[in-house]
């Protein structure tokens, strides 16, 4: 006799399409709107980015991605104010990430 394993604990996941659809609905309910920043907030973020770049200090970056706020820790490597881009190296995997300045919500020193 063969053991059924974990299948016996997933009675409602028999139709994969339904399971995927339910997961998408749950994720859609958890979405948050992207906040609109004031000029003062954008200037403060820009100033903090430039300072972190020149002093090589670690920062907390909070940014908007796919309906959620994401916070990461890392080092700023490059800031292009005219092109509205910046590059940071995350603390966990040490990967380079390019991002638009418009996606940033908050930047703070660790």
ZAMARGU-4260 file (C-alpha; in steps of 0.2 Angstrom, whole numbers, plus 5000, padded with zeros to 4 digits):
<rodrens>
0) 5000/5000/5000 | 5007/5017/4995 | 5006/5032/5007 | 4998/5047/5000 | 5009/5060/5008
5) 5004/5078/5009 | 4991/5077/4996 | 4978/5071/5010 | 4980/5088/5018 | 4976/5099/5003
10) 4958/5094/4998 | 4954/5111/4990 | 4969/5113/4980 | 4964/5099/4967 | 4960/5112/4954
15) 4977/5122/4951 | 4968/5136/4941 | 4956/5139/4956 | 4971/5139/4968 | 4981/5152/4957
20) 4965/5163/4956 | 4962/5163/4974 | 4981/5167/4978 | 4980/5182/4965 | 4964/5188/4974
25) 4972/5188/4991 | 4988/5197/4984 | 4977/5210/4976 | 4968/5214/4992 | 4985/5216/5001
30) 4990/5230/4988 | 4994/5247/4994 | 4993/5263/4983 | 5009/5272/4979 | 5011/5287/4990
35) 5013/5304/4983 | 5028/5313/4990 | 5029/5332/4993 | 5044/5342/4986 | 5051/5343/5003
40) 5051/5324/5005 | 5059/5322/4988 | 5073/5334/4992 | 5076/5326/5009 | 5077/5309/5000
45) 5089/5316/4987 | 5100/5324/5001 | 5101/5308/5011 | 5105/5298/4995 | 5120/5310/4990
50) 5126/5310/5008 | 5126/5291/5009 | 5135/5290/4993 | 5149/5301/4998 | 5151/5294/5016
55) 5148/5276/5011 | 5135/5274/5025 | 5123/5260/5025 | 5104/5265/5023 | 5087/5258/5024
60) 5078/5260/5008 | 5059/5259/5007 | 5052/5258/4990 | 5036/5254/4981 | 5036/5238/4970
65) 5021/5229/4963 | 5008/5236/4975 | 5019/5234/4991 | 5031/5243/5001 | 5048/5235/5002
70) 5062/5239/5014 | 5080/5234/5011 | 5097/5238/5019 | 5111/5242/5008 | 5124/5255/5001
75) 5122/5268/4988 | 5134/5266/4974 | 5128/5278/4961 | 5115/5292/4959 | 5109/5300/4943
80) 5098/5315/4947 | 5095/5320/4929 | 5091/5302/4924 | 5081/5299/4940 | 5090/5283/4943
85) 5101/5276/4957 | 5111/5260/4960 | 5112/5252/4977 | 5120/5236/4983 | 5109/5226/4995
90) 5116/5220/5011 | 5110/5202/5010 | 5115/5195/4993 | 5127/5210/4989 | 5118/5212/4972
95) 5118/5228/4962 | 5100/5235/4960 | 5095/5249/4948 | 5080/5259/4953 | 5070/5274/4948
100) 5070/5288/4961 | 5051/5289/4958 | 5049/5272/4967 | 5058/5278/4983 | 5047/5281/4998
105) 5060/5284/5011 | 5078/5283/5014 | 5086/5283/5032 | 5103/5280/5039 | 5105/5263/5049
</rodrens>
